[in-house]
């Protein structure tokens, strides 16, 4: 299954030989560029141990080698917030 924007992945040598040192990666975008079957280009951020973005990167990886750590937040419908109700009281300063 393809990662989605917001997913956090553990990227290791299983995803590509270039990742001798594993890293955490938060996906920004999955490109629809033509590649080898089972491979994909991802744009995102390399994360440090605290989960903070330290470097923006584009990586070419094997989908089957990616290990999900966290998933993207659920898609929110437009205007899902409930507006605050006004009490009708006027406050003068």
Backbone as ProteinMPNN parsed JSONL, in Angstrom:
{"seq_chain_A": "XXXXXXXXXXXXXXXXXXXXXXXXXXXXXXXXXXXXXXXXXXXXXXXXXXXXXXXXXXXXXXXXXXXXXXXXXXXXXXXXXXXXXXXXXXXXX", "coords_chain_A": {"N_chain_A": [[0.836, -1.184, 0.0], [0.511, 2.234, -0.777], [2.256, 4.93, 0.812], [0.828, 7.787, 2.555], [0.413, 11.361, 2.524], [1.741, 12.816, 5.402], [2.18, 10.434, 6.743], [4.435, 8.633, 8.86], [7.462, 7.031, 8.426], [9.691, 4.267, 8.933], [12.654, 4.066, 7.509], [14.761, 1.822, 6.07], [17.511, -0.315, 5.116], [16.052, -2.242, 3.862], [14.286, -0.881, 2.286], [15.898, 0.43, 0.456], [19.23, 0.126, -0.729], [20.74, 2.343, -0.186], [20.169, 3.273, 2.343], [21.853, 2.64, 4.681], [22.177, 3.494, 7.248], [19.43, 3.595, 9.254], [16.458, 5.689, 9.092], [13.946, 8.007, 10.261], [11.109, 9.141, 8.525], [8.93, 11.601, 7.372], [6.234, 11.766, 5.286], [5.583, 14.016, 2.671], [4.674, 14.129, 0.07], [3.697, 11.787, -2.442], [5.079, 10.93, -5.365], [3.795, 10.592, -8.698], [5.401, 9.666, -10.65], [6.693, 7.681, -13.356], [8.18, 4.615, -12.498], [10.222, 1.765, -11.555], [8.431, -1.298, -11.096], [6.834, -1.492, -8.006], [8.379, 0.39, -6.751], [8.907, 3.795, -5.609], [8.921, 7.398, -5.673], [9.39, 9.597, -3.004], [8.64, 12.647, -1.358], [9.647, 14.445, 1.479], [10.339, 14.833, 5.017], [13.284, 14.205, 6.828], [13.421, 12.939, 10.056], [14.432, 13.684, 13.428], [15.371, 11.949, 16.513], [13.495, 12.951, 18.267], [11.342, 13.423, 16.719], [11.295, 15.719, 15.243], [11.514, 17.685, 12.28], [14.447, 17.633, 10.378], [15.701, 17.757, 7.937], [14.787, 18.362, 4.584], [13.921, 16.027, 2.097], [14.085, 14.07, -0.945], [13.309, 10.829, -1.74], [14.006, 7.619, -3.199], [12.424, 4.674, -3.094], [11.721, 1.213, -2.224], [8.507, 0.075, -1.992], [7.603, -2.156, -0.518], [9.582, -2.377, 1.397], [9.239, -0.402, 3.258], [8.533, 0.649, 6.571], [5.797, 1.397, 8.422], [5.467, 3.835, 10.987], [3.841, 5.699, 12.123], [0.577, 6.876, 11.293], [-0.989, 9.009, 8.864], [-3.019, 11.801, 9.862], [-6.593, 11.431, 10.167], [-8.651, 12.176, 7.375], [-10.099, 15.291, 7.303], [-13.325, 16.607, 7.059], [-14.449, 19.386, 5.137], [-14.892, 22.439, 6.833], [-15.348, 21.268, 9.341], [-15.181, 22.08, 11.939], [-17.008, 23.177, 14.76], [-18.692, 26.155, 15.091], [-18.272, 28.647, 17.677], [-20.869, 29.485, 19.902], [-22.486, 32.543, 20.188], [-23.239, 34.528, 23.015], [-24.758, 36.751, 23.075], [-24.368, 38.825, 24.792], [-23.072, 42.031, 25.413], [-19.889, 43.239, 25.795], [-18.269, 45.878, 27.185], [-15.314, 47.758, 27.023]], "CA_chain_A": [[0.0, 0.0, 0.0], [1.291, 3.473, -0.874], [2.148, 5.856, 1.94], [0.064, 9.011, 2.319], [0.953, 12.574, 3.112], [1.617, 12.815, 6.855], [2.658, 9.173, 7.31], [5.818, 8.564, 9.332], [8.005, 5.732, 8.028], [11.045, 3.882, 9.305], [13.273, 3.718, 6.225], [15.977, 1.052, 6.31], [18.12, -0.957, 3.953], [15.003, -3.024, 3.191], [13.646, 0.001, 1.303], [16.9, 0.724, -0.564], [20.587, -0.091, -0.21], [21.342, 3.62, 0.214], [19.85, 3.58, 3.732], [22.642, 1.797, 5.588], [21.74, 3.989, 8.555], [17.98, 3.816, 9.2], [15.979, 7.025, 9.442], [12.513, 8.257, 10.287], [10.781, 9.997, 7.392], [7.522, 12.009, 7.296], [5.882, 11.951, 3.878], [4.854, 15.202, 2.222], [4.024, 13.825, -1.207], [4.081, 10.59, -3.189], [5.064, 11.301, -6.783], [3.217, 9.609, -9.619], [6.362, 9.484, -11.73], [6.896, 6.271, -13.713], [9.376, 3.986, -11.92], [10.167, 0.308, -11.579], [7.292, -1.847, -10.375], [7.056, -1.64, -6.574], [9.238, 1.48, -6.272], [8.219, 5.076, -5.623], [9.627, 8.599, -5.207], [8.702, 10.291, -1.914], [9.164, 13.901, -0.817], [9.296, 14.547, 2.891], [11.328, 15.323, 5.965], [13.984, 13.3, 7.722], [13.112, 13.325, 11.42], [15.388, 13.265, 14.459], [14.799, 11.032, 17.497], [12.363, 13.619, 18.919], [10.273, 13.571, 15.737], [11.361, 17.037, 14.609], [12.085, 17.684, 10.933], [15.809, 18.164, 10.344], [16.143, 17.97, 6.552], [13.836, 17.97, 3.548], [14.566, 15.102, 1.168], [13.346, 13.248, -1.89], [13.932, 9.507, -1.691], [13.516, 6.59, -4.117], [12.38, 3.503, -2.209], [10.885, 0.051, -2.512], [7.335, 0.186, -1.134], [7.53, -3.303, 0.391], [10.591, -2.248, 2.428], [8.91, 0.687, 4.179], [7.865, 0.232, 7.804], [5.046, 2.508, 9.008], [5.621, 4.095, 12.415], [2.624, 6.432, 12.459], [-0.19, 7.155, 10.091], [-1.462, 10.381, 8.666], [-4.29, 12.045, 10.538], [-7.779, 11.159, 9.361], [-9.04, 13.28, 6.514], [-11.155, 16.079, 7.929], [-14.221, 17.209, 6.078], [-14.385, 20.845, 5.111], [-15.703, 23.128, 7.834], [-15.728, 20.297, 10.364], [-15.224, 22.714, 13.258], [-18.295, 23.736, 15.164], [-18.434, 27.523, 15.537], [-18.723, 28.989, 19.028], [-22.141, 30.203, 19.981], [-22.427, 33.84, 20.867], [-24.232, 34.634, 24.084], [-25.568, 37.928, 22.879], [-23.994, 39.846, 25.763], [-22.125, 43.001, 24.909], [-18.888, 43.583, 26.79], [-17.602, 47.143, 26.889], [-14.011, 47.903, 27.687]], "C_chain_A": [[0.884, 1.252, 0.0], [1.155, 4.305, 0.398], [1.325, 7.074, 1.539], [0.781, 10.182, 2.95], [0.68, 12.562, 4.614], [2.077, 11.532, 7.509], [4.101, 9.306, 7.769], [6.305, 7.139, 9.094], [9.387, 5.516, 8.624], [11.672, 3.353, 8.013], [14.617, 3.06, 6.512], [16.514, 0.509, 4.992], [17.117, -1.82, 3.189], [14.306, -2.207, 2.097], [14.597, 0.341, 0.156], [18.291, 0.571, 0.059], [21.252, 1.205, 0.248], [21.118, 3.941, 1.691], [20.524, 2.593, 4.685], [22.314, 2.19, 7.021], [20.251, 4.284, 8.461], [17.615, 5.249, 9.572], [14.462, 7.02, 9.533], [12.223, 9.298, 9.224], [9.291, 10.306, 7.413], [7.217, 12.404, 5.859], [5.125, 13.265, 3.665], [4.018, 14.825, 0.999], [4.573, 12.523, -1.769], [3.962, 10.955, -4.656], [4.441, 10.192, -7.625], [4.124, 9.394, -10.832], [6.498, 7.999, -12.067], [8.229, 5.763, -13.147], [9.287, 2.485, -12.138], [8.98, -0.152, -10.749], [7.649, -2.042, -8.894], [7.944, -0.568, -5.955], [8.502, 2.803, -6.41], [9.162, 6.191, -5.166], [8.77, 9.27, -4.144], [9.405, 11.603, -1.606], [8.743, 13.948, 0.64], [10.435, 15.077, 3.719], [11.962, 14.168, 6.73], [13.748, 13.828, 9.136], [14.219, 12.893, 12.369], [14.664, 12.374, 15.467], [13.588, 11.622, 18.219], [11.18, 13.803, 17.975], [10.235, 14.918, 15.061], [12.021, 16.921, 13.239], [13.467, 18.324, 10.963], [16.298, 18.433, 8.923], [15.052, 17.52, 5.592], [14.569, 17.12, 2.517], [13.562, 14.529, 0.179], [14.061, 11.912, -1.919], [13.228, 8.555, -2.663], [13.584, 5.278, -3.36], [11.471, 2.41, -2.747], [9.735, 0.056, -1.511], [7.286, -0.945, -0.105], [8.536, -3.199, 1.537], [10.317, -1.155, 3.445], [8.162, 0.149, 5.391], [7.135, 1.425, 8.417], [5.271, 2.613, 10.516], [4.372, 4.796, 12.924], [1.885, 6.741, 11.184], [-0.605, 8.612, 10.04], [-2.756, 10.573, 9.431], [-5.463, 11.778, 9.603], [-8.141, 12.403, 8.55], [-10.234, 13.984, 7.146], [-12.034, 16.675, 6.847], [-14.15, 18.725, 6.191], [-15.36, 21.431, 6.125], [-16.188, 22.189, 8.934], [-15.792, 20.919, 11.755], [-16.612, 23.272, 13.53], [-18.036, 25.147, 15.681], [-18.954, 27.745, 16.961], [-20.038, 29.747, 18.951], [-21.949, 31.511, 20.719], [-23.558, 33.918, 21.885], [-25.129, 35.838, 23.924], [-25.271, 39.046, 23.867], [-22.93, 40.758, 25.157], [-21.161, 43.384, 26.037], [-18.17, 44.853, 26.368], [-16.299, 47.214, 27.656], [-13.787, 49.339, 28.048]], "O_chain_A": [[1.89, 1.305, 0.707], [0.078, 4.378, 0.99], [1.145, 7.36, 0.356], [1.65, 10.011, 3.805], [-0.447, 12.333, 5.052], [2.342, 11.52, 8.711], [4.897, 10.006, 7.143], [5.662, 6.17, 9.497], [10.156, 6.461, 8.799], [11.262, 2.314, 7.495], [15.499, 3.666, 7.119], [16.027, 0.839, 3.911], [17.309, -2.098, 2.006], [13.804, -2.757, 1.117], [14.162, 0.519, -0.981], [18.485, 0.858, 1.24], [22.23, 1.164, 0.995], [21.81, 4.798, 2.241], [19.868, 1.827, 5.39], [22.188, 1.336, 7.898], [19.842, 5.135, 7.671], [18.361, 5.933, 10.272], [13.786, 6.16, 8.968], [13.001, 10.234, 9.038], [8.469, 9.391, 7.464], [7.873, 13.277, 5.293], [4.168, 13.578, 4.374], [2.834, 15.15, 0.902], [5.748, 12.198, -1.598], [2.87, 11.256, -5.138], [4.551, 9.01, -7.302], [3.666, 8.991, -11.901], [6.427, 7.151, -11.177], [9.267, 6.406, -13.301], [8.387, 1.997, -12.821], [8.573, 0.528, -9.808], [8.649, -2.683, -8.573], [8.229, -0.617, -4.758], [7.586, 2.93, -7.223], [10.079, 5.961, -4.378], [7.576, 9.488, -4.345], [10.634, 11.662, -1.594], [7.635, 13.548, 0.996], [11.373, 15.688, 3.206], [11.272, 13.271, 7.215], [13.862, 15.029, 9.38], [14.868, 11.869, 12.154], [13.481, 12.077, 15.298], [12.747, 10.88, 18.728], [10.126, 14.286, 18.389], [9.264, 15.245, 14.379], [12.969, 16.156, 13.059], [13.643, 19.416, 11.502], [17.204, 19.241, 8.721], [14.465, 16.449, 5.752], [15.686, 17.44, 2.111], [12.357, 14.507, 0.429], [15.277, 11.858, -2.1], [12.028, 8.668, -2.913], [14.671, 4.812, -3.017], [10.597, 2.636, -3.584], [9.969, 0.041, -0.303], [6.961, -0.707, 1.059], [8.365, -3.867, 2.557], [11.079, -0.994, 4.398], [7.274, -0.694, 5.264], [7.777, 2.366, 8.884], [5.265, 1.608, 11.228], [3.903, 4.519, 14.027], [2.488, 6.857, 10.117], [-0.573, 9.333, 11.036], [-3.509, 9.62, 9.63], [-5.329, 11.888, 8.385], [-7.953, 13.533, 9.001], [-11.242, 13.359, 7.478], [-11.542, 17.185, 5.84], [-13.821, 19.261, 7.249], [-16.497, 20.978, 6.255], [-17.32, 22.311, 9.403], [-16.397, 20.342, 12.658], [-17.289, 23.773, 12.632], [-17.246, 25.328, 16.607], [-19.928, 27.128, 17.392], [-20.268, 30.545, 18.042], [-21.308, 31.553, 21.769], [-24.671, 33.445, 21.651], [-26.165, 35.929, 24.582], [-25.874, 40.116, 23.779], [-22.01, 40.301, 24.478], [-21.592, 43.805, 27.111], [-17.537, 44.895, 25.314], [-16.21, 46.777, 28.804], [-12.749, 49.678, 28.616]]}, "name": "protein", "num_of_chains": 1, "seq": "XXXXXXXXXXXXXXXXXXXXXXXXXXXXXXXXXXXXXXXXXXXXXXXXXXXXXXXXXXXXXXXXXXXXXXXXXXXXXXXXXXXXXXXXXXXXX"}
